[in-house]
Amino acid sequence: MINIKSLSGVSFEEIAMVFNESFSDYYFPIRFTAEQFAEKFASEKGVLDLSVGAYDGEKLVGFILHFLDEIEGMTVVYNGGTGVVPSCRGQGLTLRMYDYILPKLKSKQIDRMVHEVLSVNTPAINIYKKVGFKQVRLLDCFKGRLRVQDKSWPFELREIESYDWKLMTSFWDYTPTWQNSMPTLNNLKSTTLSFGVFVNSKLVGYIILSPHKNRIHQLAVHREYRRQGIGTHLLNTVAEIAEDKDITVINVDRRLESMRRLFEKLGLETFIEQIELERF
């Protein structure tokens, strides 16, 4: 008999082990260590009490990982991973875990739930629709080696010591997803690098990356300074840091066509497409 209860008290080591088993036959390789989960929960505000586990006796065999934050005046829960080990699939455990946790989230006065799922993962999409999730937008994930542009740049480039989010968000066309959001990047500040392009001491473009992951979290340019090579200059800086290693950029809003063209021009390719879902 499989029971459903929270993940409170479960170690990151056990979560990592079950996560890796659950994703062992996924569409592309994905693995986490206990240390990586500890970092993820700390930076993205994971909450074990609001995360759910399916237990065969005392053994964890399935999970929903939840993260909690205040975004634009709303209390938001993000699903950072759902999985069931292969031997226990076909028993409706994901729906059972949601049946368990939804009343608890309601009691916490959660305003919104968000999640991303691969566009090709039709079985998972159907489950989330049954739970009440609806599609919000399409997201592209890019990967590849950036091509260094051998040229001089007429811009002042320097490292950003602190974030002026009021200014930086004015550069955005669309709000970043959870892993690339303001709260997450504030929590990751000590492990990320941030560079800005300045014109007359005014910030007109920036990029934020995790050098240990070779992942770009945000890239944005002031609307009045676009198509002047600022984005290319910022990506050139990342290419020099990466030293011929692959760079990833996850969950870029599909509507950002100019950013997609820029990435492709400099050597990145789309490797997965995701759907952002939400439930109020």
C-alpha positions in Angstrom: 0.0 0.0 0.0 1.5 3.3 -1.1 0.9 6.3 1.2 1.1 10.0 0.5 2.5 12.5 2.9 4.9 15.5 2.9 8.6 15.4 2.3 9.2 17.0 5.7 12.3 15.3 7.3 13.4 13.6 4.1 17.1 14.1 3.3 18.3 15.6 0.1 20.4 12.5 -0.4 17.2 10.4 -0.5 15.4 12.9 -2.7 18.3 12.9 -5.2 18.4 9.1 -5.3 14.7 8.9 -6.1 14.8 11.8 -8.5 17.6 10.2 -10.5 15.8 6.9 -10.6 12.5 8.6 -11.7 14.3 10.5 -14.5 16.5 7.6 -15.5 14.4 7.1 -18.7 13.6 10.7 -19.3 13.8 12.4 -22.7 17.4 13.7 -22.0 19.9 13.0 -19.2 19.2 14.7 -15.9 20.7 14.0 -12.6 21.1 15.8 -9.3 23.4 15.3 -6.3 22.3 15.9 -2.7 24.5 19.0 -2.7 22.8 20.3 -5.9 19.4 19.8 -4.3 20.5 21.6 -1.2 21.7 24.6 -3.3 18.5 24.5 -5.4 16.2 24.5 -2.3 18.2 27.4 -0.8 18.4 29.6 -3.9 14.8 28.9 -5.2 13.1 28.8 -1.7 12.1 25.1 -1.7 9.8 24.0 1.1 9.8 20.4 2.1 6.6 20.8 4.2 4.7 21.8 1.0 6.4 19.2 -1.1 4.9 15.8 -1.4 6.1 12.2 -1.4 4.6 8.8 -2.3 5.9 6.1 0.1 5.9 2.3 -0.3 6.2 1.5 3.3 9.0 3.8 4.4 10.6 3.9 1.0 10.2 7.1 -1.1 9.0 6.2 -4.6 7.5 9.5 -5.9 7.6 13.2 -5.3 6.4 16.7 -6.1 9.0 19.4 -5.2 7.5 22.8 -4.3 9.1 26.2 -4.0 7.4 29.2 -2.5 7.9 33.0 -3.0 6.2 36.3 -3.2 6.1 37.6 -6.8 4.4 40.8 -7.8 2.3 40.8 -4.7 1.2 37.2 -5.1 2.1 34.1 -3.1 3.3 31.7 -5.8 4.2 28.0 -5.6 6.5 26.6 -8.2 6.6 22.9 -9.1 10.4 22.2 -9.4 10.1 18.6 -10.3 7.6 15.7 -10.3 8.6 12.1 -10.6 7.7 8.5 -9.9 10.1 5.6 -10.0 9.5 3.3 -13.0 8.4 0.3 -10.9 5.5 2.3 -9.3 4.1 4.0 -12.3 0.5 3.5 -13.6 -1.0 3.8 -10.2 -2.2 7.4 -10.5 0.4 8.6 -7.8 0.8 12.0 -9.3 -2.9 12.7 -9.0 -3.0 11.3 -5.5 -0.1 13.5 -4.5 -2.0 16.6 -5.8 -5.1 15.5 -4.0 -3.1 15.5 -0.9 -1.3 18.8 -1.3 -3.9 21.1 -2.9 -6.0 21.5 0.2 -2.8 22.4 2.2 -1.8 24.9 -0.4 -5.3 26.4 -0.3 -5.0 26.8 3.5 -1.8 28.7 2.9 -3.7 31.1 0.7 -1.5 30.4 -2.3 -2.5 32.7 -5.2 -0.9 30.9 -8.1 0.9 27.7 -9.0 3.4 27.5 -11.9 5.2 24.7 -13.6 7.1 23.8 -16.8 6.8 20.6 -18.7 8.3 19.4 -21.9 6.0 20.0 -24.9 6.5 16.4 -26.0 5.5 14.9 -22.6 1.9 14.5 -23.4 1.1 12.1 -20.5 2.3 14.7 -18.0 0.5 17.5 -19.7 -2.7 15.6 -19.5 -2.2 15.0 -15.8 -1.6 18.6 -15.1 -4.7 19.6 -17.0 -6.7 17.2 -14.9 -5.4 19.0 -11.8 -6.5 22.4 -13.3 -3.3 23.8 -14.9 -3.6 25.8 -18.1 -1.0 26.7 -20.7 0.5 30.1 -20.3 3.4 30.3 -22.9 6.0 28.4 -24.8 9.6 28.4 -23.7 12.8 27.5 -25.6 16.0 26.2 -24.1 19.3 26.7 -25.9 22.7 25.0 -25.7 26.0 25.2 -27.5 29.3 26.9 -27.8 29.2 30.6 -28.2 31.3 31.9 -31.1 33.7 34.6 -30.0 33.3 37.8 -32.1 36.8 39.1 -32.8 36.2 42.8 -32.9 36.6 45.9 -30.8 33.5 47.2 -29.0 32.7 50.9 -28.6 31.0 50.2 -25.2 32.0 50.5 -21.6 31.7 47.0 -20.0 32.1 46.4 -16.3 30.9 44.0 -13.6 27.7 44.9 -11.8 28.1 44.9 -8.1 24.5 45.3 -7.1 21.2 44.9 -9.0 19.1 47.9 -9.8 16.0 45.9 -10.5 13.7 48.9 -11.1 16.0 49.9 -14.0 16.8 46.4 -15.2 13.2 45.2 -15.3 12.4 48.1 -17.5 14.5 46.4 -20.2 12.3 43.3 -20.1 9.7 42.3 -22.8 8.4 39.4 -20.7 8.9 38.2 -17.1 11.5 35.5 -16.6 10.5 32.0 -15.3 11.2 30.9 -11.8 14.8 29.8 -12.1 15.7 33.1 -13.7 13.5 35.3 -11.5 14.6 38.3 -9.4 14.2 36.4 -6.0 16.2 33.4 -7.3 19.0 35.6 -8.7 19.1 37.6 -5.5 19.7 34.4 -3.6 22.3 33.3 -6.1 24.2 36.6 -6.1 27.3 35.2 -4.4 27.7 32.4 -7.1 26.8 34.4 -10.2 28.6 36.9 -12.4 26.9 40.0 -13.7 28.1 42.3 -16.4 26.6 45.6 -17.7 27.1 47.8 -20.7 27.2 51.5 -19.8 26.7 54.6 -22.0 27.6 57.8 -20.3 27.6 55.9 -17.0 24.0 54.7 -17.7 23.3 51.0 -17.7 21.8 50.0 -21.0 22.2 46.3 -21.1 23.2 43.4 -18.8 23.8 39.7 -18.5 23.7 37.4 -15.4 25.3 33.9 -15.5 26.3 31.1 -13.3 29.9 30.3 -14.3 30.0 27.0 -12.5 27.0 25.8 -14.5 27.9 27.8 -17.7 24.2 28.9 -17.6 22.9 32.3 -18.6 20.0 33.4 -16.4 19.1 36.8 -17.8 20.1 39.0 -20.8 18.3 42.2 -21.5 19.0 45.5 -23.4 17.3 48.9 -23.1 14.8 49.3 -25.9 16.4 52.5 -27.2 19.9 50.8 -27.5 18.9 47.5 -29.3 20.4 46.4 -32.6 23.7 48.1 -31.7 25.7 45.0 -30.8 25.2 45.3 -27.0 23.7 41.8 -26.7 26.5 40.4 -28.8 29.1 42.1 -26.7 27.7 40.7 -23.5 27.5 37.2 -25.0 31.1 37.6 -26.2 32.1 38.2 -22.6 30.4 34.9 -21.6 32.1 33.1 -24.4 35.5 34.2 -23.2 34.6 33.1 -19.6 33.3 29.7 -20.8 36.5 28.8 -22.7 35.0 26.6 -25.4 32.5 24.9 -23.0 28.8 24.5 -23.8 26.6 27.3 -22.6 22.9 26.7 -21.7 20.0 29.2 -21.5 16.8 27.7 -20.2 13.2 28.8 -20.5 13.4 31.8 -22.9 9.9 33.1 -23.8 9.2 32.0 -27.4 8.0 35.5 -28.3 11.5 36.9 -27.9 12.3 36.2 -31.5 15.2 38.7 -31.7 16.9 36.9 -28.8 16.4 33.5 -30.4 18.0 34.9 -33.6 20.9 36.3 -31.6 21.6 33.0 -29.9 21.4 31.1 -33.1 23.7 33.5 -34.9 26.3 33.0 -32.1 26.2 29.2 -32.1 23.4 28.2 -29.7 20.7 25.8 -30.8 17.3 25.0 -29.3 17.5 21.6 -27.6 14.2 21.4 -25.8 10.8 23.2 -25.8 8.8 23.6 -22.7 5.3 24.7 -21.8 4.7 27.0 -18.8 1.6 26.0 -17.0 -0.2 27.8 -14.2 -3.1 27.2 -11.9 -5.0 29.8 -9.8 
